[in-house]
């Protein structure tokens, strides 16, 4: 069981687009710091991204894209 509750962001990649969902309640495990959401929260997130009207009305942000290049040591 997670030891602490937080409100955070979830970033999803769906059909080649990034969707940011704000204010997602999540638990945080004290031992490893991993964030998890309850099943009902996951279902609510799925419903949000299926709502095409809501997606069209949502504010948008610009996100930089940087290609990873491993530099020789």
C-alpha positions as CSV (number, residue, x, y, z in Angstrom):
1,X,0.0,0.0,0.0
2,X,1.2,3.5,-0.8
3,X,2.1,5.5,2.2
4,X,1.4,9.0,0.9
5,X,-1.2,10.7,-1.3
6,X,-0.3,13.4,-3.8
7,X,-2.0,15.2,-6.7
8,X,0.2,15.0,-9.8
9,X,0.2,15.0,-13.6
10,X,-0.1,12.0,-15.9
11,X,1.4,12.3,-19.4
12,X,-0.1,9.9,-21.9
13,X,0.9,9.2,-25.5
14,X,-2.2,8.4,-27.5
15,X,-2.4,8.1,-31.3
16,X,0.9,10.1,-31.7
17,X,-0.2,12.9,-29.4
18,X,0.8,13.8,-25.8
19,X,-2.0,14.4,-23.4
20,X,-1.3,15.8,-19.9
21,X,-3.9,15.2,-17.2
22,X,-3.5,17.5,-14.2
23,X,-4.6,16.9,-10.6
24,X,-4.5,13.1,-10.7
25,X,-4.6,11.6,-7.2
26,X,-1.8,9.1,-6.7
27,X,-0.2,7.2,-3.9
28,X,3.5,7.2,-3.4
29,X,5.4,4.3,-2.0
30,X,7.8,5.5,0.7
31,X,10.5,2.8,0.1
32,X,10.9,3.3,-3.7
33,X,9.1,6.6,-4.5
34,X,6.9,4.9,-7.2
35,X,3.6,6.6,-7.9
36,X,0.5,4.5,-8.4
37,X,-3.2,5.3,-9.1
38,X,-6.2,3.4,-7.9
39,X,-8.1,1.4,-10.5
40,X,-11.1,3.8,-10.4
41,X,-8.8,6.7,-11.1
42,X,-7.3,4.8,-14.0
43,X,-10.8,4.2,-15.4
44,X,-11.7,7.9,-15.0
45,X,-8.5,8.8,-16.9
46,X,-9.5,6.4,-19.7
47,X,-12.9,8.0,-19.9
48,X,-11.4,11.5,-20.0
49,X,-9.2,10.7,-23.0
50,X,-12.1,9.1,-24.8
51,X,-14.1,12.3,-24.5
52,X,-13.4,14.0,-27.9
53,X,-15.4,17.1,-27.0
54,X,-13.4,17.6,-23.8
55,X,-10.1,17.1,-25.7
56,X,-11.1,19.7,-28.3
57,X,-11.9,22.3,-25.6
58,X,-8.7,21.6,-23.5
59,X,-6.0,24.2,-23.4
60,X,-2.8,23.2,-25.2
61,X,0.9,23.6,-24.4
62,X,4.0,23.4,-26.5
63,X,6.4,20.6,-25.7
64,X,10.1,20.6,-26.9
65,X,11.2,17.3,-28.5
66,X,14.9,16.4,-28.1
67,X,16.4,13.4,-29.7
68,X,18.7,11.3,-27.5
69,X,22.2,11.0,-28.8
70,X,24.7,9.1,-26.7
71,X,28.0,11.0,-26.7
72,X,31.3,9.1,-26.9
73,X,33.2,9.2,-23.6
